[in-house]
Amino acid sequence: MDGVTVLGASGGDAEANGFMISTSATTVLGFSLTGSFISAGSGVLTVLEVEGDADAACMSNLVVSGSGGEALDAEASCLGFVYEEAACDDADNDGICDDVDDCVGEYDDCG
């Protein structure tokens, strides 16, 4: 991964199919020790936790192999990333995270 620091990866079709997922700051590696495979199609392969600007994230040096280990054609991309901001505590449900909210649990001037 270029443009971000990878903190971890989990979930998606990789986890659902028993893949082991290993990461470093720039690399994500998914593999199966049992010969499991992920069927072609659309969906979430795995969910990455990254540090940095997710809009600037790009894949490079992509390697994809088939169930027998043969190389498959695949293109790396900077597009198509879906990301979510980490949830924050919002005890008074005012849409402001408690760590930056000056009035947690209190009424504002609008009641």
C-alpha positions in Angstrom: 0.0 0.0 0.0 1.3 3.4 -0.9 0.2 6.7 0.7 -0.9 5.2 4.1 0.5 3.1 6.9 -1.2 -0.3 7.2 -2.1 -1.0 10.9 -4.1 -4.2 10.3 -6.5 -6.1 8.2 -9.4 -8.4 9.0 -12.9 -9.5 7.9 -14.4 -9.6 4.5 -14.4 -12.6 2.2 -10.8 -13.5 3.1 -11.7 -14.1 6.8 -15.0 -15.8 5.8 -13.1 -18.3 3.8 -10.5 -19.1 6.4 -7.6 -17.1 5.0 -4.8 -16.0 7.2 -4.1 -12.3 6.8 -0.7 -10.8 7.7 0.3 -7.1 7.4 3.3 -4.8 7.7 3.3 -1.0 7.4 3.1 -1.3 3.6 2.1 -4.9 2.7 -1.0 -7.0 3.1 -0.7 -10.7 2.5 -3.7 -13.1 2.5 -3.3 -16.9 2.1 -4.9 -20.2 2.9 -3.1 -23.1 4.5 -6.0 -25.4 3.7 -6.4 -24.7 0.0 -9.5 -22.6 0.6 -10.3 -20.0 -2.2 -12.5 -17.0 -2.7 -14.9 -17.2 -5.6 -14.7 -14.5 -8.2 -17.2 -11.7 -7.9 -17.7 -8.5 -6.0 -17.6 -7.9 -2.4 -15.2 -6.9 0.4 -12.0 -8.9 0.2 -10.7 -7.6 3.5 -11.0 -4.5 5.6 -7.8 -2.5 6.1 -7.1 -0.3 9.1 -4.8 2.4 8.0 -3.1 5.6 9.3 -3.0 8.6 7.0 -5.2 9.9 4.2 -7.3 7.0 3.0 -8.2 9.1 -0.1 -4.5 8.9 -1.1 -4.2 5.1 -0.6 -3.1 3.1 -3.6 -2.2 -0.5 -4.2 1.0 -1.4 -5.9 2.8 -4.6 -6.8 -0.5 -6.6 -6.7 -0.1 -10.4 -6.9 -3.2 -12.6 -7.1 -3.1 -16.4 -7.6 -5.7 -19.0 -8.4 -6.7 -22.0 -6.2 -3.8 -24.0 -7.7 -1.3 -21.2 -7.2 -1.2 -20.0 -10.8 -0.9 -16.3 -11.3 -4.1 -14.5 -12.2 -4.4 -11.2 -14.1 -5.2 -8.4 -11.7 -4.7 -4.6 -11.7 -3.7 -2.5 -8.8 -5.8 0.6 -8.2 -6.1 3.8 -6.3 -9.8 3.9 -6.8 -12.6 2.0 -5.1 -11.6 2.4 -1.5 -14.5 2.7 1.0 -13.5 3.9 4.4 -15.3 4.8 7.6 -14.1 7.1 10.3 -13.6 5.3 13.6 -16.7 5.6 15.8 -16.5 7.9 18.8 -18.3 8.2 22.1 -21.3 10.6 21.9 -23.1 10.2 25.2 -25.6 12.9 24.5 -26.2 12.0 20.9 -25.6 15.5 19.6 -23.3 14.4 16.7 -20.2 15.8 18.5 -17.6 13.3 19.8 -17.3 13.5 23.6 -13.6 14.2 23.4 -14.2 17.5 21.6 -17.7 18.3 23.0 -17.6 21.2 25.6 -21.1 20.3 26.9 -21.4 16.5 27.2 -24.7 15.8 28.9 -25.7 19.5 29.2 -28.2 21.4 27.1 -27.0 23.9 24.6 -28.6 27.3 24.0 -31.3 25.6 21.8 -32.4 23.3 24.6 
